Structure formats: structure tokens, C-alpha cells
């Protein structure tokens, strides 16, 4: 889309944006904000409020750059008298305290919600002389984010605070009310189209992930020969398997199944890696996110079970359980949230077993066997009893080669979809930045 520019520009006089249309006037937020309300932190259950039931917003209600009222928690009865600041239409909800990437995140409130209230980490900003919807568009621009980053302070790099005084000093380019409305309407229309394209790509990625698991599941439970005679596995959830395959408990195929250290370990800038469930992705280990411990502690404070060897299979057993990766070094230890499977290579190829456990049928079984209410976990004793369909070793190798070839094709499609999303997001950001700073003139653009 080729969009016109305004006829004449002038220097804005501020550092956050260069030239603006000659009839625009940069303004500090203080001049257009009538008041800022803060909420109250109250005790709530970890579930959304039912219709008509009082709820308190979660800070995640503005994480995506829009206001999502479904991101709330039901207030416990004893706290109902303490709730404050109901959600009001035509305002901006702003996160005043969060991580560096999310502090200052904002969402426009289109409809009032009398039963939804703010916590103390969110503001509700009321405007006079400026459209809240236009200001919301501007909060998604680089000039706003740059000012947030300059203004925020905090005792740690992971949590930052934005004060009201600093917020009110922010400078935004301000056109006439009619232009604000035209720009907001244009951006609503155009970003909705971009968001729809992004959603299509995200749906494709999800479908490819399902296809990946289905491809693995079929190969590791039915084999590659569609004409092979089948037999009942005698395991209801596993169904039929090729007649010449065995069905064995996972523990039978392993020399050892264990989990890692439970006591705190010292951390250092270098040394062996300390791997937790957060560092194990599906199919790989994220060493770049992992902490490290001292070589001395690694040698003296850890038992053998906490130190995986090359070829061991790592399985996350707590929280987001079931992520599987083949340990490929470098030197590392695991904590109690990660299980280590040392495979008997005479019975199973470690690579085959790691691929099999990533398949949908075994992933679903691990979740089924897991305990816990809010945080799921699977005991290694239960994991060791899980039935595994086991082809002969030579067939395991053929299945590994087939699955890896299919995965490479799917990975290429996922990569292409992710690149498409990145380009669409760049387009979205550039369009917003250009519109709210007057670099394009959208007043007379037809909305189709």
C-alpha cells in the first residue's frame, strides 16, 4: 500500500520523533490526561471470574498491546469490600510495573466492566483533549517504548517501575481530534487485516506441530510398512502394533532412570551447566538460557545420577512436562525437574527412543499419568512403567531416518511461517509508527 504524505512538515523539537506535519503540536501527556486511577491488590483464586462475579485484572490483560478482559481472577469473598477502580470505557489500562519488555504495556478499554477491577500494578488513565484510542495506537510505537525505557527504574533488571510523574512527562505528537479519530480508525482497520494474516500463520504452525507429533506417533507405533501384519499390544491406549515388534516397559529398556539434584547449587559465570526443565526444549537443550556451577561443586556435591552422559535422554518431569531431548554435551548437571534415561543400546537406540517419546501417543500418556493439580509432575517410577512399542534395532534405525527426513520438511515450513510472521509484525509496527507521527496522511484513505 502506497500512502501519501502531508504537504508540509516542521521540526518537532523533541528527540523522540523528527519532523511532524506543520499543523501538529507535540504535547506532554500531562496536558491531555485528566486523571490516573490505581487499583488495589486483593486475594483471588487462580481462575477467571464467572459472568457477573467480581474479578481483579491480571497484568497479562495488556501483554499483547491490547486490553483483554478475560485475563482476570475471581476475587475471594472476604476481599470483596476492598476492590477498587472498576474498568471504564474510553480509558487506557497501563502496566506500571513489569519486566523491561512489558512495563508500560497498554490497552484501550472499549466497553465498561463494572465487575472487573484493577490491581495496584495497573493504572486506568482518563483523557481530556486527546482520544484514548489514538493514544493507545501511539503506545504501540517506538517513540513511546523509547521513553518508557528511559524513564523506568527498578532494583533488578527483571522488574521495572514506571512512576506517574515520569509517565506524564512523555511527549506524543498530537493532531486535531478529527485526525486522531481518522488515524485510530485507519490503524484499527489495517492492523486487523495484518493480525488476521498473522493468525493464519500461527494456525499453520500449530497444525504443523500436530502433524509432526502424528508423523512420529504413527512411525514409532505402526512402523513404515503399511502391509505389515499387526497384533494387539494388550495396552488399550497403544492399540495394535506390528506383529514382529515387542512391547516393553520403558524402564526395561533403560540401564537407569533417575532425576537430578534437589539441594541448591552454587552458580558461577563459567563451568558445567545447571539444567532445569526450563532449559530443555522439545528436541534440544537450550544451553544459552542455563546457569552454570563451579567445577568443584560439580565434582564433589553431585552424585552420578545428576550428571547425564552423552546419549542419555532428558525428559522434563515437572510443570510443562514431557519435553524430550537427547543429551549431547557439553558437561552439565540436571535438577529434580528433569529425568535422565540411560538407554541400554542393546535393546533400543537412544535416538529412536527420544524420537518416540516426543510422539503424540507417548506425550498424551505422560500427561495422563501425571499427578498434581496446579503444577503437573510425573514420578520416574510411573514413567518407567509406561509401555513402549519396540521394533528390532535395524528397523529402529530406518524409522529414525524416516522421521528425521519428515521433520526436516516440516521444520522448513515452520521456519517459513515464522519468517512470514516476523515480516508482518515489522509491517504492523512500521505502519503504526508512520501513522501516529504523521509520516503518512491517512485522513482520506478509504477503508476496505
N, C-alpha and C positions, 0 to 999 in steps of 0.2 A: 504494500500500500504506500503510494507516494502522497504525502500530505504537505500542504502549503505552509509557509512561514508567515509570521506577521510582517507588515510592511516596514516597520521601523523599530529599532532596538536601542537600548541605553545601557550603560554600565549599572549593575545592580548596587554596587558599593559595598557588597559583603563577600566574604571569602567562599561561601558555600555554593554559590552559583554565579556565573559570569554575567552575561547580558540577559536582560528581560525585555519584553515588549515595552515600548515607551510609556504606555498608559498604566502599566502595572506598578505597584508600590510594595517593596519588601516591608514586612511588618514583623515585630516580635509577637510571639504567641500571647503575651500578657495583654495586648491591646484587643484581642478577639476572644479571650476566654473570660466568661462571666464568673464561673466558679469551678472548683475541683473538689469532688467528694471522695472520701476514703471509706472503705468498708471495715468490718470487724472480723477477726479470726474466731470462728466458733467450731465446736466439736461436731463432726459429721461422720456418717457412715460412708464406706467406700463403694457407694452405688448412687446412680442418679436419682434425683427426686422424682416421684410419680407426679402425674398431672394434678395440679392444684396443691401439691405438697411443697412446703418451703425448702429451698435448696440454696447452697452457697456456691458461687462460681469457683472453678479451679483456674489457676493461672494459665493452664493449657487452653482456655477458651479463646485466646488470641494468638496462639503459637503460629497459626498458618497465615497470619496477617489479616484475618477476618474474624468477626465475632461468632462463636459457636456456642449457643446457649445450652446445648446438650452436654457440654463439658461442665458438669456441676455435681455436687454431692448433697445427699439429703441431710438436713440438719437434725440432730438428735433432739428429742422433745424438751429436755432440760435447758437447752440453749436457745429456744425459740424467742425468748424475750430479749436476747442480746443482738439479734441480727440487725443490720443497718444497711442503708443505701440500696434500695430496690433499683432494678435495671429500668432505665427510662429511654424511650425512643428519642432519636435525634442527638445522641451523645456519642462520645468516643470512650471505649474502655481501653486503658493503658496499663501495661505491666511495669510497675515502678521498681521491682526487684526481681532479678533473674540472672541467668547465665549471660555472659557478654553478647552472645548471638541473639538472645531473646529479650533482654531488658529493653523496654521501650516499645515492644510489640504492641500493636493497637488494632482494634476492630470497631467498626461502625455498628451502632445499635439501630436497627430498622423498626423494631416493634418493642413496646414496653412489656416487661415481665414482672408483675407485682410480687410474684412468689420467688423470684431469684434475687439474691443479694450478693454484694461484693465482699471479699475478704480484705484484709489490710494490705495485701500485696498488689491490689488493683486499684486504679483511680477511675472515676467516672467524670469525664470532662465535658462541661457545658459551654457553648459558644454563643457569642453575640457579635454580629458584623462579619461572620465567616460561616460558611457551610461546613458542618461536621463531616459531611460526606466528602467534600473537597479536601479538607484537612486529612481525612483518612487516606485518601489517594496519595497525598504528599508524604505520609508516614511510611509509604512503601517505596520511597525514592532514596537514592544515595545521599542527597543533601540532608535529609532527616537523619539517616543512620550515622552519617559522619558526625553530626552534632551530638547524638546520643553517646557515641564512643568517646568523644572529647569530654563530655560532662559527667560520665559515670565514675563512681568511686566504689571502693569496697575493700574489705580486709583480706579477701582472697581473690585469686584470678578466676575462680569458678563461679562466684556470686557477686553481682554488681548492684549498686543502688543508684537510682535517679531521683534527685530531690525536686520538689515542686518549683523552687526558685530557679534552678538550672533549666528545668523544662520550660518555664515561662519565658526564659531568655532566648529560646530557639527562634531563629529567623526563617520565615517562609515567604515565598513570592505570592502576592495577593492580587488577583484580578478582581473585576467587578463581580457582584453577586450573580448576575446573569451568566457571566463567563464561567464562574465556579460551577454553576449548575450544568452548563454545557459540557465542561471538561469532565465532571463526575459522570454524567450520562454516557459520554463517549467511552470513557475508560471502563465503565460497567459493561457496556456492550462488547467492546473489543477484548477485554480480558476474559469475559465469559466464553468467547469463542476459543481463545487460546487455552483456557483451563479445560475446555471440553476435549481439545486435541491432546492435552497432557493426560487427561483421564483415560483416553483411548489407549495411549502408550502404556500407562500404568496397568491397565486391564490386560494388555497384551503380555506384559512382563509376568503378571500373576498367572495367566494361562500357560505361559512357557514354563513357569516353575511347577505347575501341576503336571504338565506334560513330562517334565524332567523326572518327577517322582514316579509317575505312571510307567515311564520307559524303564526305569530302574526296577520297579516292583515286578513288572512282567518278566524281565530278563532273569532276575535272581530267584523267582519262584516258579516260572513256567519254562525257562530255557529259551533257546534260539530256534529250536526245531518245532514248528507248529504241528508236525506229523508224529512227534514222539508219543508213545503210549504213556498214559497217565495213571496215577494211583491216588487213593485217598491218603492224605498226610496224617489222618487221625487227629488233626488240630483244626478245630472249627474255623478259626479266623484265617488260617493259612490255605485251606481248601486243598485242591488237587495239586500234585507236583509230578514231574516226570518219574516214570516207574523205576528208573535206574538210580535215582537220587536217594540220599539218606535224609532223615530229619533228626537233628540232634539239638540238645540244649546248647545255648551259646557258651555256657561255662565249660562244656565238654570239649569245645574247640580251642580253649584258651589254657595256657600254662598258668595264668594268674589273672584275676580281675580284682582291682583294688582302687582306692581313691587316695588323694594326696593329703598333705599336712593340714592340721587343724589349728595349731598354735601360730601366733603372729611371727612373721619372719622379718629380719632387718632389711631395709631397702637401700640400694646404692645406685650410683649413676651408671655403673657397668657391672659385669659379672653375669652369672646364669640368670635366665628369665624366670619370673614368677608368673605362671599361667593360671588364670581363673576362667570361669565359664564365659566371662565377657571377652576373653581373648581367643576363644575357639569359635570359628565360623564354620559354616557347612562346607567341608572340603578343604579347609586351610586353617592355619594358625596365624593370628594377627600379632606378630612379634612387635610391630611398631606401637601397639597400644599397651603392651605388657610392661610391668615394672621389673626391676632386677634386684637380686640379692647378692650378698658377698660370697665369694668362693669358699671362704672359711665356713660360713653358716651352711652353705650347700653341702659341704663335705661332712660336717660334724653334727648338724642339727636335724638332718633328714634321714629317714630310712629309705631303703631301696624302693619301696612302693611309691614314694613321692617323686622319684626320678625316672621318667619314661625313657625308654631306649628307642633307637631308630626302628621303625616298623610297628611300634605299639599303636593301638587305636585309641584316640581320645574321644570320650563321649561326655557331653555336658549332662549332669545328673540333677541339677537344681535350677529353678527359675524357668528360663526358656530352655527346656531340656531337649535332648536328642540331637544336638548339633554334633556332627561326626567329622573328625579329621585324622589323617594318618600322620603320626609324628615323624617329622623329617629333620629334626635338629634345628638350630644349634642347642647346646646344653641348656636344660631347663628343668624346673620342678613344677608340680601341679598342686593345687589346694583341694580342699574337700568337696568343692563343687564340680570337680572333673573326675571321671572314672578313666582308668587306664586298662586296656585289654591287651595282654601279651599273647599273641596267637601262636598256636602250635602249627608251624608251617608244614608239618607232615599231613595235617588234616585240612587246612584251609590257607589260601593265600591271603595275607593281611589286606592287600589291596581289594580283593574280592569282598572280603567281609566288611571293610569300611564302606565300599560302594553299596553293598546290600543293606546295611543299617541306615543308609541315607534314603532308602526307598520308602514309598508311602506306606506299604503294608507294615513294615517294622517301626516306622515313625509313629503310626497310629497306635500300635501295640504298646510302645513305650509310654505314650500319654495315657493309655487305658490302665496300664499297670502302675502309674504314678500315684503317690499319696499327696496329702497336703490340700489345704483349702485355698488360701490366697497365693501361696508360693508352692508350686508343684515340685516334687522331687521323686526320684526313683532309687530304691535301695539296690546296691550291687548284687545282693542275694537274689532279688527278684529279676534283675537284669540277666543274671547267669542262667535263670530257668527258661528264658524266652526261647521258643523253638525256632530253629534256623533250617531252611531248606538247603541242602548241601550237595552240589553236583561233584563229580570226580574232579581232581585237580586240573587235568588238561582242559576240561570244559569250563572250569572257573576262569582260566586264562583267556579263553575265547570270549566269555561273557564280559570280562573286564575290557578287552579291546573293543568289543561292540559298543558297550555303554559309553566308554570314553569318546569314541568317534561320534556317537549321537549327541553327547553332552557338548562337544566342541561346536556342533552345528547350532544347538540351542543357545549356547553362550554367545555365539556371533550375533544371533537375532536379538538377544537381551542387550548386548552392547550397542547394537544399532538403535534399539528403542531408547536406551538411556541417553545416547548422544542426541537423539531427537528431542527428548525432554529437556536436556540442557540448553539446546538451541531455542526451544520455545520459551523457556524461563528467561533466557537472555533477552529475547524479543519482548517479552512481557515487561521486564524491568526497564528496558530502554524506552518503550512506549510510554510508560508511566512517567519516567523522568523527563522525557521531552514534553509531555502534555502539561505537567504541573509547573514547569519552569518556563513555559511559553515558547519553547523551541519549535513547536508546531502549532498551527492555528486550526482548531477542530470545531470552531463555532458553527460552521456551515456544512460540516461533513454529514451526509445522510447516513442514518443508522439502519443497515440492512441485515 
